[in-house]
Amino acid sequence: MFALIFLFFFLNIPLLVSRFTQPRCFWRMKENKDKDEDLVTGCVFFLTTVQRPVEKDYFNHILNTQTTTKNFQFLLALAFSMDEINRNPDLLPNSSFVFECPEGGCATGTKFYSHFYFFEEVHHFPPNYMCHEQTICVVVLTGPNLATSVITGTLLNLFTPQQVLQVTYGPFHPILSNREQFPSLYHMAEQHTSLALAIISLMLYFNWNWIGLAISDNDQGTQFLTQLRGEMEKITVCFAFVNVIPVKMHLFLTRAEVYYSQIMTSSTNVVIIYGDPDSTLAVGFRRWESRGLQRIWVTTSQWDDTTSKNDFQLNSFNGKITFAHHHAEISNFKTFVQTLNPLKYTEEFLARLEWMNLNCKVSASMCKTLKNCLSNASLQWLKVETFDMAFSDESHDIYNVVYAVAHAFHEMFLQHVYNQPTDNGKGHYAHCFKLHSFLRKTRFTNPVGDRMIMNQKENLKEEYDIFHIWNLPYGFGLKVKIGEFSSYFPSGQQLHIYEDMIEQATGSRQMPPSVCSADCGPGFRKFLQEGMATCCFDCSPCPQNEVSNETNVEKCVRCPEDQYANREQNQCFQKAVVFLNYKDTLGLVLTLMALFFSAFTIVVLGIFVKHHDTPIVKANNQNLSYILLISLIFCFLCPLLFIGHPNSATCVLQQITFGVVFTVAVSTVLAKTVTVLLAFKVTVPGTRMRYFLVSGMPNYIIAICTLIQIILCIIWLQFSPPFIDNDMHSEHGQIIIVCNKGSVTAFYCVLGYHGSLALGSFIVAFLARNLPDTFNEAKLLTFSMLLFCSVWITFLPVYHSTKGKIMVAVEVLSILASSAGLLGCIFIPKCYIILLRPERNSLQKLRGKTSS
């Protein structure tokens, strides 16, 4: 079973491929007529069978009639169809199919009734033909315009309601489906039930969302407008204008300039035309083109021949895009016509009647594009490249009508309908009712493979061929099949465009744009203009950290917290995780500074330890100097906790170490200033300060002040300890890992406590700055506290004006600067004396200075 399915599929691959890969190109020569009377006025034919043979020459006297070019096409199609049937031994084997048209060519329906008669007998009976005469039913073929079919149907219903059947070969009109008014009328053309969907699909494919529309002011135009709006609601396609053209000429002429101005001033490049090609809409269309109005006109195949005298420019993409019902190619049409009269029906003559099939591949070797080929072509060259004559939609309908009627007659003959009694009271034409019954049920496949069903309710879904038509210089016209639309395919796969054929015909695959507003690309969002259609909008960039990666979005999407929008705001990227790293330049510099000052402080401590017995070391409480130097070492090492990837331990140690170590350092300075002040108070007679100095009270100052700071830190850790925080917003495209203080109030309490100790030390040192002593360091302490306070006062505004790792760097710099200030102001002058001026640090020098 699987093998059979596979074999069936494999054998049908060529058919499936050819369905979408057979290009079709056509050429013709315009007659350059631009008169309103040249519009198609309609054509009426009589069809019947005769039980005698007819020769091919039978058609010559009919084809020699004088009529319009368009109607002459119908005569040729009718003659070709009947000749093909008459030569078919399997269809109507005992009869011949014949037709007749009114005198003077194809006339309107008002003139047809006087010509309702049967045909002259044709002689030369071959064997096996029934030679007795019988009166048979006549079929009237009317079209292509509505008026002809309506007038003919009305007359038939009044005078011969039981004798004649009517079949139309023009476009489908709902009014002709009224069985009460036209009981014996049949449509051959398919309804345009999917035309609106096909056109909107084409608009969507070429990104045309700003289109114009011109329709006739009748029920058919209104129905099409309703279908078109129904499809447009599903996607964003808008009307730039809708011109409803009156069907009465005098009403149209009063507003003709308004319609022209509306199209001329509109920004759209695409205009849909829908209506009868013999209406006032066609008159308006001819005038628009004749005045140089160039647009892409989208319409149906009935408008193929509605052209003006003006030729389009070679570099223009303007022209007509037409939708024609899909039909298989009918071969040997040109050969048939030329055999009727080879001298009359030349290639040039036929090219003025109908489109000629052209070899699409000639442009690859001969010229760059098909448009260039035809612009520089000669008739001799075109004859070589032409292989047949094309059928219009109406000609296809005539072809199918002839076969439908032939099949209906054939079924009647097979069932011997005429040999049965006709006592039903209908008289001589009772067999027409039988033919009516057979015709209504007719289903057949024509010789080229098209499946035909006369009952419109059972018709298959529609297929359209899409053509692009250009008028070129020297009267040539070019028509290229650029795509297909099949309504039975799934949604989204119904339209198939041959971009290579567009390129082969014009040199480019791109079509002109037709939009109200340019697309808002990625990184932008659209907002509608007040009072305008939804296709008209303005574009604005997406807000910060929001992106859009599609066109015409109404709302941008915010990037997640751990991502950021790129500069174009069309994509979110993962943010880089950064912190004050040892590998960064800033982090490396701060680390080297911290290590340098720590090492330098150790060197100073070593100097003091080495020269511990010198007067300058002993003069200001040697132990307090050691404590201060050791605390400064830890102060310089403290910034190392701020550098590197933060974790919970380092976040806590940063603030606690900073708070406690600096408290020890500043309280030590306070103890030294108190020691200086007490030392001079002791020497004053009658004072009781000696007890405080001898009891070591300054040492208790360090312990008490440090204990208070430790209590503050414990409270801080208890209620709101520092923690790791991700700073998503300080730096674009970065996640900065920092240590959050936890409680900002606690941080400023610690900092404020440092400030109060520094302020107390400054005040005490300031009071003792002028006390007489050789090694009085009160001035040094005053200046150090002044520098310390300046650093941290400056720290506050700078700290709050920075973000991210720069904020951490500011805090580290403040720690290093204030610590370096204490070291430099208090100990550098003493080291200078110890190392460079040792004579000022001797007991003999001190005694000499005292005695003097």
Secondary structure as GFF3:
##gff-version 3
##sequence-region A 1 852
A	DSSP	alpha_helix	2	21	.	.	.	ID=ss1
A	DSSP	beta_strand	25	29	.	.	.	ID=ss2
A	DSSP	three_ten_helix	36	38	.	.	.	ID=ss3
A	DSSP	beta_strand	43	50	.	.	.	ID=ss4
A	DSSP	three_ten_helix	56	59	.	.	.	ID=ss5
A	DSSP	alpha_helix	60	63	.	.	.	ID=ss6
A	DSSP	alpha_helix	69	86	.	.	.	ID=ss7
A	DSSP	beta_strand	96	100	.	.	.	ID=ss8
A	DSSP	three_ten_helix	109	111	.	.	.	ID=ss9
A	DSSP	three_ten_helix	113	115	.	.	.	ID=ss10
A	DSSP	beta_strand	138	143	.	.	.	ID=ss11
A	DSSP	alpha_helix	146	159	.	.	.	ID=ss12
A	DSSP	beta_strand	164	168	.	.	.	ID=ss13
A	DSSP	three_ten_helix	174	177	.	.	.	ID=ss14
A	DSSP	beta_strand	185	187	.	.	.	ID=ss15
A	DSSP	alpha_helix	195	205	.	.	.	ID=ss16
A	DSSP	beta_strand	210	216	.	.	.	ID=ss17
A	DSSP	alpha_helix	219	232	.	.	.	ID=ss18
A	DSSP	beta_strand	238	245	.	.	.	ID=ss19
A	DSSP	alpha_helix	249	265	.	.	.	ID=ss20
A	DSSP	beta_strand	270	274	.	.	.	ID=ss21
A	DSSP	alpha_helix	280	290	.	.	.	ID=ss22
A	DSSP	beta_strand	296	300	.	.	.	ID=ss23
A	DSSP	three_ten_helix	301	303	.	.	.	ID=ss24
A	DSSP	beta_strand	319	325	.	.	.	ID=ss25
A	DSSP	alpha_helix	333	340	.	.	.	ID=ss26
A	DSSP	alpha_helix	347	353	.	.	.	ID=ss27
A	DSSP	beta_strand	356	358	.	.	.	ID=ss28
A	DSSP	alpha_helix	362	366	.	.	.	ID=ss29
A	DSSP	alpha_helix	370	375	.	.	.	ID=ss30
A	DSSP	alpha_helix	379	385	.	.	.	ID=ss31
A	DSSP	beta_strand	386	389	.	.	.	ID=ss32
A	DSSP	alpha_helix	393	414	.	.	.	ID=ss33
A	DSSP	three_ten_helix	417	419	.	.	.	ID=ss34
A	DSSP	three_ten_helix	427	429	.	.	.	ID=ss35
A	DSSP	alpha_helix	430	440	.	.	.	ID=ss36
A	DSSP	beta_strand	443	445	.	.	.	ID=ss37
A	DSSP	beta_strand	451	453	.	.	.	ID=ss38
A	DSSP	three_ten_helix	456	458	.	.	.	ID=ss39
A	DSSP	beta_strand	463	471	.	.	.	ID=ss40
A	DSSP	three_ten_helix	473	475	.	.	.	ID=ss41
A	DSSP	beta_strand	476	486	.	.	.	ID=ss42
A	DSSP	beta_strand	495	497	.	.	.	ID=ss43
A	DSSP	alpha_helix	499	506	.	.	.	ID=ss44
A	DSSP	beta_strand	524	528	.	.	.	ID=ss45
A	DSSP	beta_strand	537	541	.	.	.	ID=ss46
A	DSSP	beta_strand	546	547	.	.	.	ID=ss47
A	DSSP	beta_strand	557	558	.	.	.	ID=ss48
A	DSSP	beta_strand	563	565	.	.	.	ID=ss49
A	DSSP	beta_strand	572	574	.	.	.	ID=ss50
A	DSSP	beta_strand	576	578	.	.	.	ID=ss51
A	DSSP	alpha_helix	585	610	.	.	.	ID=ss52
A	DSSP	alpha_helix	615	618	.	.	.	ID=ss53
A	DSSP	alpha_helix	622	637	.	.	.	ID=ss54
A	DSSP	three_ten_helix	638	641	.	.	.	ID=ss55
A	DSSP	alpha_helix	648	682	.	.	.	ID=ss56
A	DSSP	alpha_helix	690	694	.	.	.	ID=ss57
A	DSSP	alpha_helix	697	719	.	.	.	ID=ss58
A	DSSP	beta_strand	723	727	.	.	.	ID=ss59
A	DSSP	beta_strand	734	740	.	.	.	ID=ss60
A	DSSP	alpha_helix	744	767	.	.	.	ID=ss61
A	DSSP	alpha_helix	778	800	.	.	.	ID=ss62
A	DSSP	alpha_helix	805	826	.	.	.	ID=ss63
A	DSSP	alpha_helix	828	836	.	.	.	ID=ss64
A	DSSP	three_ten_helix	838	841	.	.	.	ID=ss65
A	DSSP	alpha_helix	843	851	.	.	.	ID=ss66
###
